Amino acid sequence: MLIQRILNNNAVIAQKPHNQIVLVLGAGTGYRKSIGEEVDDNLVEKVLEIHDPDTFNRFTDLVIKVPEAEITVSEKVINFAKIKLGKKLSEVIYVDLTDHIHSTIERHNENLVLRNSLKWDIARLYPDEYEVGQKALQIIQKDIGIKLVDDEAAFIALHFINAESGNDLADDIVKIVREVEQIVKDYFHTELDENSLSYYRFVTHLKFFAQRCLLKQHYDDEDEALLEIIQQKYAKSYSCAQKIQAFISNKYRYRINNTEVLYLTVHINRLVKNLY
């Protein structure tokens, strides 16, 4: 690998044989080196490939100002998340997570603690991502010696939720799911069994529903006849879905079409079918 740019004594941008530009980290990789020289393979600790040019540039800017220990922690957390979540993550996670960890540690050192009002909702709705956040706190404590509050696990989880969906909607998605869930509980005057398969299916549907709502996307509206059948068969669940429809329209300016109402009705009915 040939050195293209020296970021500091421990980080360089290099070009691999097939012209791929990579970030090379390792103690002394940039020390007394010149552009065009070969990277000393014996000093290389990690090589990061980020294909999106804008993300790559933003990450290299971070590497210049962020301590190497924090970059290493971020990479460890991302590697754990890839295995735990088993999902494709946007490359922007390298930038967002590293920057978040750096800012969090700075706030911690200044005795500033941010509370996350959605912590329990995130833990409940996205348990795998929240577990990644908890693992991140363990890694930070072990590698850097700083113990962060549990709220940070939820903040970190949000970064991975966003990296999965490719946008920054996670916070609003959680709020919509919580609001719709509350409408159902109020309508049927009941709590919901969060350990049931029906609840899991309901919440999974709501996450994607919330995303469509925020992105102003819709299913094709072609189920009017089927909706009439569902309306008659599951009258109470349909009425509840109409309340959700009105709420979403008023607050988020999103028109829930027939297909959306149909799916909501079916999921609500599965969720509460033993209540009446």
Backbone hydrogen bonds in HBPLUS format (Angstrom, degrees):
<---DONOR---> <-ACCEPTOR-->    atom                        ^
c    i                          cat <-CA-CA->   ^        H-A-AA   ^      H-
h    n   atom  resd res      DA  || num        DHA   H-A  angle D-A-AA Bond
n    s   type  num  typ     dist DA aas  dist angle  dist       angle   num
A0039-VAL N   A0001-MET O   2.82 MM  38  5.59 154.1  1.88 159.8 164.8     1
A0002-LEU N   A0015-GLN O   3.06 MM  13  5.21 155.6  2.12 143.0 142.5     2
A0015-GLN N   A0002-LEU O   2.80 MM  13  5.21 152.6  1.87 143.0 151.2     3
A0003-ILE N   A0037-GLU O   2.84 MM  34  5.57 168.0  1.85 166.2 168.9     4
A0036-GLY N   A0003-ILE O   2.82 MM  33  5.14 160.0  1.86 139.2 146.1     5
A0004-GLN N   A0013-ILE O   2.65 MM   9  5.42 170.0  1.66 153.1 154.9     6
A0005-ARG N   A0013-ILE O   3.14 MM   8  5.00 151.5  2.23 138.4 137.2     7
A0013-ILE N   A0005-ARG O   2.77 MM   8  5.00 165.7  1.79 151.0 156.1     8
A0007-LEU N   A0011-ALA O   2.94 MM   4  5.40 144.0  2.07 138.5 147.9     9
A0008-ASN N   A0011-ALA O   3.22 MM   3  5.36 158.6  2.27 146.2 145.0    10
A0011-ALA N   A0008-ASN O   3.42 MM   3  5.36 173.2  2.42 107.2 109.1    11
A0030-GLY N   A0009-ASN O   2.78 MM  21  4.20 159.4  1.82 121.4 120.4    12
A0026-GLY N   A0010-ASN O   3.01 MM  16  5.13 157.8  2.06 144.1 144.2    13
A0012-VAL N   A0024-VAL O   2.99 MM  12  5.35 159.1  2.03 150.4 157.3    14
A0024-VAL N   A0012-VAL O   2.83 MM  12  5.35 176.3  1.83 173.9 173.1    15
A0014-ALA N   A0022-VAL O   2.92 MM   8  5.45 163.2  1.95 153.0 158.4    16
A0022-VAL N   A0014-ALA O   2.87 MM   8  5.45 165.3  1.89 158.2 163.2    17
A0016-LYS N   A0020-GLN O   2.83 MM   4  5.22 173.6  1.84 152.4 153.8    18
A0019-ASN N   A0016-LYS O   2.88 MM   3  5.29 141.2  2.03 131.5 128.7    19
A0023-LEU N   A0048-LEU O   2.98 MM  25  5.14 170.7  1.99 151.6 153.9    20
A0048-LEU N   A0023-LEU O   2.88 MM  25  5.14 167.1  1.90 153.0 156.2    21
A0025-LEU N   A0046-LYS O   2.95 MM  21  5.35 175.0  1.95 162.7 164.0    22
A0045-GLU N   A0025-LEU O   2.82 MM  20  5.79 166.2  1.84 149.2 152.2    23
A0046-LYS N   A0025-LEU O   3.18 MM  21  5.35 156.6  2.23 144.6 143.4    24
A0029-THR N   A0026-GLY O   3.04 MM   3  5.49 166.9  2.06 139.8 137.5    25
A0031-TYR N   A0028-GLY O   3.25 MM   3  4.85 149.7  2.35  94.1 103.0    26
A0037-GLU N   A0034-SER O   3.13 MM   3  5.75 162.6  2.16 136.6 138.6    27
A0043-LEU N   A0040-ASP O   2.93 MM   3  5.63 160.3  1.96 121.9 128.1    28
A0044-VAL N   A0041-ASP O   3.32 MM   3  5.27 151.2  2.40  99.0 107.1    29
A0056-PHE N   A0052-ASP O   2.89 MM   4  6.06 158.9  1.94 157.5 164.5    30
A0057-ASN N   A0053-PRO O   2.92 MM   4  6.14 160.6  1.96 151.2 155.6    31
A0058-ARG N   A0054-ASP O   3.01 MM   4  6.22 160.2  2.05 148.5 154.0    32
A0059-PHE N   A0055-THR O   2.92 MM   4  6.08 152.4  1.99 146.1 153.9    33
A0060-THR N   A0056-PHE O   2.94 MM   4  6.19 158.4  1.99 150.8 156.4    34
A0061-ASP N   A0057-ASN O   3.06 MM   4  6.28 149.6  2.16 143.3 151.2    35
A0062-LEU N   A0058-ARG O   3.15 MM   4  6.44 146.0  2.27 137.9 146.6    36
A0062-LEU N   A0059-PHE O   3.04 MM   3  4.99 117.4  2.44  92.8 108.3    37
A0063-VAL N   A0059-PHE O   2.93 MM   4  6.28 154.5  1.99 150.6 157.7    38
A0064-ILE N   A0060-THR O   3.31 MM   4  6.55 143.1  2.45 140.8 148.2    39
A0065-LYS N   A0062-LEU O   2.98 MM   3  5.45 127.7  2.26 108.0 120.9    40
A0066-VAL N   A0062-LEU O   2.78 MM   4  5.72 146.3  1.89 165.1 176.6    41
A0070-GLU N   A0067-PRO O   3.03 MM   3  5.55 131.7  2.27 110.7 122.2    42
A0071-ILE N   A0067-PRO O   3.30 MM   4  6.73 151.0  2.39 146.8 155.2    43
A0072-THR N   A0068-GLU O   2.90 MM   4  6.16 158.4  1.95 155.3 161.0    44
A0073-VAL N   A0069-ALA O   2.99 MM   4  6.19 153.2  2.06 140.1 147.3    45
A0074-SER N   A0070-GLU O   2.99 MM   4  6.16 162.1  2.03 144.4 149.0    46
A0075-GLU N   A0071-ILE O   3.02 MM   4  6.30 158.1  2.07 147.5 153.0    47
A0076-LYS N   A0072-THR O   2.98 MM   4  6.23 156.1  2.04 148.3 154.8    48
A0077-VAL N   A0073-VAL O   2.98 MM   4  6.26 159.8  2.02 155.1 160.1    49
A0078-ILE N   A0074-SER O   2.96 MM   4  6.22 161.5  2.00 151.4 156.5    50
A0079-ASN N   A0075-GLU O   2.92 MM   4  6.11 160.9  1.95 150.8 155.8    51
A0080-PHE N   A0076-LYS O   2.98 MM   4  6.23 154.6  2.05 145.6 152.5    52
A0081-ALA N   A0077-VAL O   2.86 MM   4  6.12 157.9  1.91 149.8 156.4    53
A0082-LYS N   A0078-ILE O   2.93 MM   4  6.18 154.6  1.99 151.9 157.8    54
A0083-ILE N   A0079-ASN O   3.42 MM   4  6.66 153.3  2.49 141.0 146.4    55
A0084-LYS N   A0080-PHE O   2.85 MM   4  6.06 169.9  1.86 157.7 161.1    56
A0085-LEU N   A0081-ALA O   2.75 MM   4  5.56 169.9  1.76 151.1 154.8    57
A0086-GLY N   A0082-LYS O   3.09 MM   4  5.45 141.5  2.24 119.2 130.4    58
A0090-SER N   A0163-ALA O   2.91 MM  73  4.84 155.6  1.97 123.1 131.1    59
A0093-ILE N   A0090-SER O   3.12 MM   3  6.04 172.3  2.12 124.8 126.9    60
A0094-TYR N   A0091-GLU O   3.11 MM   3  6.02 156.6  2.17 125.3 128.5    61
A0095-VAL N   A0092-VAL O   3.05 MM   3  5.30 123.4  2.38 103.1 116.5    62
A0096-ASP N   A0092-VAL O   2.89 MM   4  6.15 171.8  1.90 167.5 165.8    63
A0097-LEU N   A0093-ILE O   2.89 MM   4  5.55 160.1  1.93 138.2 144.9    64
A0098-THR N   A0094-TYR O   3.42 MM   4  5.99 153.2  2.50 122.5 130.0    65
A0099-ASP N   A0095-VAL O   2.95 MM   4  5.99 164.7  1.97 153.0 157.9    66
A0100-HIS N   A0096-ASP O   2.90 MM   4  5.98 152.8  1.97 142.0 150.2    67
A0101-ILE N   A0097-LEU O   2.86 MM   4  6.07 168.9  1.88 157.0 159.1    68
A0102-HIS N   A0098-THR O   3.01 MM   4  6.14 162.8  2.04 147.3 152.4    69
A0103-SER N   A0099-ASP O   2.94 MM   4  6.11 163.7  1.97 148.6 153.0    70
A0104-THR N   A0100-HIS O   2.80 MM   4  5.95 157.8  1.85 153.1 159.8    71
A0105-ILE N   A0101-ILE O   2.98 MM   4  6.14 160.7  2.01 150.0 154.4    72
A0106-GLU N   A0102-HIS O   3.04 MM   4  6.29 154.8  2.11 145.2 152.5    73
A0107-ARG N   A0103-SER O   2.92 MM   4  6.20 157.4  1.97 148.1 153.9    74
A0108-HIS N   A0104-THR O   2.84 MM   4  6.08 156.4  1.90 147.7 155.0    75
A0109-ASN N   A0105-ILE O   2.98 MM   4  6.19 156.0  2.04 146.9 152.5    76
A0110-GLU N   A0107-ARG O   2.97 MM   3  5.00 136.9  2.16  96.8 109.9    77
A0112-LEU N   A0107-ARG O   2.83 MM   5  4.96 173.5  1.84 145.6 144.3    78
A0111-ASN N   A0108-HIS O   2.97 MM   3  4.93 160.9  2.01 107.5 110.7    79
A0119-LYS N   A0116-ASN O   3.10 MM   3  5.34 161.0  2.13 118.0 118.2    80
A0122-ILE N   A0118-LEU O   2.82 MM   4  5.98 162.1  1.85 167.0 172.3    81
A0123-ALA N   A0119-LYS O   2.94 MM   4  6.18 161.7  1.97 150.9 156.3    82
A0124-ARG N   A0120-TRP O   2.98 MM   4  6.02 144.9  2.10 135.8 144.9    83
A0125-LEU N   A0121-ASP O   2.79 MM   4  5.87 162.2  1.82 151.1 156.0    84
A0126-TYR N   A0122-ILE O   2.78 MM   4  5.40 152.9  1.85 143.0 150.1    85
A0130-TYR N   A0126-TYR O   2.92 MM   4  6.11 155.9  1.98 155.6 163.5    86
A0131-GLU N   A0127-PRO O   2.92 MM   4  6.07 145.9  2.04 138.8 147.8    87
A0132-VAL N   A0128-ASP O   3.04 MM   4  6.42 145.1  2.17 141.7 151.1    88
A0133-GLY N   A0129-GLU O   3.02 MM   4  6.42 149.8  2.11 142.0 150.1    89
A0134-GLN N   A0130-TYR O   2.89 MM   4  6.29 151.0  1.97 147.9 155.8    90
A0135-LYS N   A0131-GLU O   2.87 MM   4  6.12 155.4  1.93 146.7 153.6    91
A0136-ALA N   A0132-VAL O   2.88 MM   4  6.15 148.7  1.97 146.0 154.9    92
A0137-LEU N   A0133-GLY O   3.15 MM   4  6.50 150.0  2.24 144.3 151.0    93
A0138-GLN N   A0134-GLN O   3.14 MM   4  6.51 150.0  2.24 144.0 152.0    94
A0139-ILE N   A0135-LYS O   2.95 MM   4  6.28 157.8  2.00 153.0 158.8    95
A0140-ILE N   A0136-ALA O   2.87 MM   4  6.10 161.9  1.90 153.0 158.0    96
A0141-GLN N   A0137-LEU O   2.96 MM   4  6.11 158.2  2.01 142.9 148.9    97
A0142-LYS N   A0138-GLN O   2.93 MM   4  6.11 158.3  1.98 147.7 153.9    98
A0143-ASP N   A0139-ILE O   2.81 MM   4  5.86 170.5  1.82 155.8 158.7    99
A0144-ILE N   A0140-ILE O   2.85 MM   4  5.35 152.1  1.92 136.3 144.9   100
A0145-GLY N   A0141-GLN O   3.00 MM   4  4.48 129.4  2.27 105.9 117.7   101
A0152-GLU N   A0149-VAL O   3.05 MM   3  5.91 152.9  2.12 122.1 127.7   102
A0153-ALA N   A0150-ASP O   2.87 MM   3  5.39 140.0  2.03 113.1 124.0   103
A0154-ALA N   A0151-ASP O   3.09 MM   3  5.41 127.3  2.39 102.8 115.1   104
A0155-PHE N   A0151-ASP O   3.19 MM   4  6.62 154.4  2.26 146.5 153.8   105
A0156-ILE N   A0152-GLU O   2.91 MM   4  6.09 163.9  1.93 152.7 156.3   106
A0157-ALA N   A0153-ALA O   2.93 MM   4  6.08 150.5  2.02 137.7 146.5   107
A0158-LEU N   A0154-ALA O   3.06 MM   4  6.32 150.4  2.15 146.2 152.6   108
A0159-HIS N   A0156-ILE O   3.07 MM   3  5.29 125.4  2.38 100.8 114.3   109
A0160-PHE N   A0156-ILE O   3.39 MM   4  6.85 149.9  2.48 146.9 154.3   110
A0160-PHE N   A0157-ALA O   3.06 MM   3  5.28 120.7  2.42 100.4 114.7   111
A0161-ILE N   A0157-ALA O   2.94 MM   4  6.27 152.2  2.02 152.5 161.4   112
A0162-ASN N   A0158-LEU O   2.93 MM   4  6.13 161.7  1.96 149.5 153.9   113
A0163-ALA N   A0159-HIS O   2.93 MM   4  6.11 147.5  2.04 136.6 146.3   114
A0164-GLU N   A0160-PHE O   2.96 MM   4  6.13 136.4  2.15 139.7 149.8   115
A0165-SER N   A0161-ILE O   3.16 MM   4  6.45 154.0  2.23 145.7 152.0   116
A0166-GLY N   A0162-ASN O   2.76 MM   4  5.74 131.4  2.00 146.5 159.2   117
A0172-ASP N   A0169-LEU O   3.01 MM   3  5.43 112.8  2.48 110.8 126.3   118
A0173-ILE N   A0169-LEU O   2.83 MM   4  5.97 155.7  1.89 161.3 168.7   119
A0174-VAL N   A0170-ALA O   3.02 MM   4  6.25 163.6  2.05 155.0 157.5   120
A0175-LYS N   A0171-ASP O   3.25 MM   4  6.53 153.6  2.32 140.4 147.4   121
A0176-ILE N   A0172-ASP O   2.99 MM   4  6.25 161.3  2.02 151.8 155.8   122
A0177-VAL N   A0173-ILE O   2.97 MM   4  6.19 167.3  1.99 156.8 160.2   123
A0178-ARG N   A0174-VAL O   3.01 MM   4  6.17 160.8  2.05 146.8 152.2   124
A0179-GLU N   A0175-LYS O   2.90 MM   4  6.13 155.1  1.96 148.1 155.3   125
A0180-VAL N   A0176-ILE O   2.89 MM   4  6.08 169.6  1.90 159.5 161.2   126
A0181-GLU N   A0177-VAL O   2.93 MM   4  5.98 162.4  1.96 148.6 154.3   127
A0182-GLN N   A0178-ARG O   3.02 MM   4  6.15 147.7  2.12 139.9 148.1   128
A0183-ILE N   A0179-GLU O   3.08 MM   4  6.41 147.4  2.19 143.7 152.2   129
A0184-VAL N   A0180-VAL O   3.13 MM   4  6.51 157.4  2.19 152.6 157.5   130
A0185-LYS N   A0181-GLU O   3.03 MM   4  6.33 162.0  2.06 148.5 153.4   131
A0186-ASP N   A0182-GLN O   2.87 MM   4  6.01 159.6  1.91 149.7 155.2   132
A0187-TYR N   A0183-ILE O   2.88 MM   4  5.99 156.9  1.93 147.1 153.9   133
A0188-PHE N   A0184-VAL O   3.07 MM   4  6.22 162.6  2.10 152.5 155.9   134
A0189-HIS N   A0185-LYS O   2.81 MM   4  5.52 108.1  2.33 132.0 148.2   135
A0190-THR N   A0185-LYS O   3.07 MM   5  5.15 154.4  2.14 137.1 144.9   136
A0196-SER N   A0193-ASP O   3.16 MM   3  5.62 169.2  2.17 116.7 119.7   137
A0200-TYR N   A0196-SER O   3.16 MM   4  6.47 160.2  2.20 144.5 149.7   138
A0201-ARG N   A0197-LEU O   2.94 MM   4  6.21 160.4  1.98 152.1 156.9   139
A0202-PHE N   A0198-SER O   2.89 MM   4  6.04 156.0  1.95 144.4 151.7   140
A0203-VAL N   A0199-TYR O   2.88 MM   4  6.09 170.0  1.89 160.2 161.1   141
A0204-THR N   A0200-TYR O   2.99 MM   4  6.08 160.3  2.02 146.8 152.8   142
A0205-HIS N   A0201-ARG O   2.96 MM   4  6.14 159.0  2.00 147.0 152.5   143
A0206-LEU N   A0202-PHE O   2.93 MM   4  6.21 156.0  1.98 147.2 154.5   144
A0207-LYS N   A0203-VAL O   2.96 MM   4  6.23 150.1  2.05 151.8 158.4   145
A0208-PHE N   A0204-THR O   3.45 MM   4  6.80 162.7  2.49 148.8 151.0   146
A0209-PHE N   A0205-HIS O   2.84 MM   4  6.04 154.2  1.91 150.7 159.5   147
A0210-ALA N   A0206-LEU O   2.74 MM   4  5.85 161.2  1.78 151.1 154.9   148
A0211-GLN N   A0207-LYS O   3.08 MM   4  6.31 151.3  2.17 139.9 147.7   149
A0212-ARG N   A0208-PHE O   2.95 MM   4  6.22 158.4  2.00 147.4 152.7   150
A0213-CYS N   A0209-PHE O   2.89 MM   4  6.14 154.7  1.96 148.0 155.8   151
A0214-LEU N   A0210-ALA O   2.96 MM   4  6.21 161.8  1.99 151.0 154.3   152
A0215-LEU N   A0211-GLN O   2.96 MM   4  6.10 148.3  2.06 145.7 154.6   153
A0216-LYS N   A0212-ARG O   2.80 MM   4  5.66 106.4  2.35 136.8 153.0   154
A0217-GLN N   A0212-ARG O   2.81 MM   5  4.73 162.4  1.84 138.6 143.0   155
A0216-LYS N   A0213-CYS O   3.23 MM   3  5.03 153.6  2.31  95.8 103.5   156
A0227-LEU N   A0223-ASP O   2.84 MM   4  5.97 150.9  1.92 149.9 159.1   157
A0228-GLU N   A0224-GLU O   3.11 MM   4  6.37 147.6  2.21 144.5 151.6   158
A0229-ILE N   A0225-ALA O   3.35 MM   4  6.75 150.2  2.45 142.8 149.7   159
A0230-ILE N   A0226-LEU O   2.96 MM   4  6.27 164.6  1.98 154.1 158.3   160
A0231-GLN N   A0227-LEU O   2.73 MM   4  5.86 153.6  1.80 149.8 157.7   161
A0232-GLN N   A0228-GLU O   3.22 MM   4  6.40 152.2  2.30 139.6 144.9   162
A0233-LYS N   A0229-ILE O   2.95 MM   4  6.17 157.3  2.00 150.1 157.2   163
A0234-TYR N   A0230-ILE O   2.80 MM   4  5.71 164.4  1.82 152.8 156.4   164
A0238-TYR N   A0234-TYR O   2.86 MM   4  6.01 153.9  1.93 156.9 165.6   165
A0239-SER N   A0235-ALA O   2.94 MM   4  6.15 154.2  2.00 146.0 152.8   166
A0240-CYS N   A0236-LYS O   3.00 MM   4  6.29 152.6  2.08 146.1 153.3   167
A0241-ALA N   A0237-SER O   2.94 MM   4  6.20 153.9  2.01 143.9 151.1   168
A0242-GLN N   A0238-TYR O   2.94 MM   4  6.27 143.5  2.08 145.3 155.4   169
A0243-LYS N   A0239-SER O   3.15 MM   4  6.53 145.5  2.28 140.6 149.1   170
A0243-LYS N   A0240-CYS O   3.07 MM   3  5.11 119.9  2.45  95.3 110.1   171
A0244-ILE N   A0240-CYS O   3.08 MM   4  6.49 153.1  2.15 148.0 155.4   172
A0245-GLN N   A0241-ALA O   2.85 MM   4  6.10 153.0  1.93 143.4 151.7   173
A0246-ALA N   A0242-GLN O   2.93 MM   4  6.22 156.5  1.98 149.2 153.8   174
A0247-PHE N   A0243-LYS O   2.98 MM   4  6.19 160.3  2.02 147.3 153.0   175
A0248-ILE N   A0244-ILE O   2.91 MM   4  6.07 173.2  1.92 159.9 161.0   176
A0249-SER N   A0245-GLN O   3.05 MM   4  6.13 156.5  2.10 143.1 150.1   177
A0250-ASN N   A0246-ALA O   3.00 MM   4  6.16 160.4  2.04 148.9 153.5   178
A0251-LYS N   A0247-PHE O   2.93 MM   4  6.09 166.8  1.95 156.7 160.4   179
A0252-TYR N   A0248-ILE O   2.81 MM   4  5.30 151.7  1.89 136.3 146.0   180
A0253-ARG N   A0249-SER O   3.09 MM   4  4.59 129.1  2.36 114.1 120.2   181
A0261-VAL N   A0257-ASN O   3.00 MM   4  6.32 162.8  2.03 158.0 163.1   182
A0262-LEU N   A0258-ASN O   2.85 MM   4  6.05 155.1  1.91 148.2 155.6   183
A0263-TYR N   A0259-THR O   3.03 MM   4  6.32 167.1  2.05 153.4 155.0   184
A0264-LEU N   A0260-GLU O   2.96 MM   4  6.16 163.2  1.99 151.7 156.8   185
A0265-THR N   A0261-VAL O   2.87 MM   4  6.00 161.1  1.90 149.7 155.0   186
A0266-VAL N   A0262-LEU O   3.01 MM   4  6.31 161.9  2.04 154.0 158.2   187
A0267-HIS N   A0263-TYR O   3.02 MM   4  6.22 166.7  2.03 152.8 156.2   188
A0268-ILE N   A0264-LEU O   2.86 MM   4  6.01 160.9  1.89 154.0 159.8   189
A0269-ASN N   A0265-THR O   2.90 MM   4  6.03 158.6  1.94 148.3 154.4   190
A0270-ARG N   A0266-VAL O   3.09 MM   4  6.35 158.1  2.14 147.9 152.9   191
A0271-LEU N   A0267-HIS O   3.09 MM   4  6.24 147.2  2.20 139.8 148.9   192
A0271-LEU N   A0268-ILE O   3.05 MM   3  4.98 116.9  2.47  91.8 107.9   193
A0272-VAL N   A0268-ILE O   3.00 MM   4  6.26 145.7  2.12 152.0 160.2   194
A0273-LYS N   A0269-ASN O   2.89 MM   4  5.34 114.5  2.33 148.2 156.8   195
A0275-LEU N   A0272-VAL O   2.88 MM   3  5.41 166.7  1.90 127.9 130.1   196
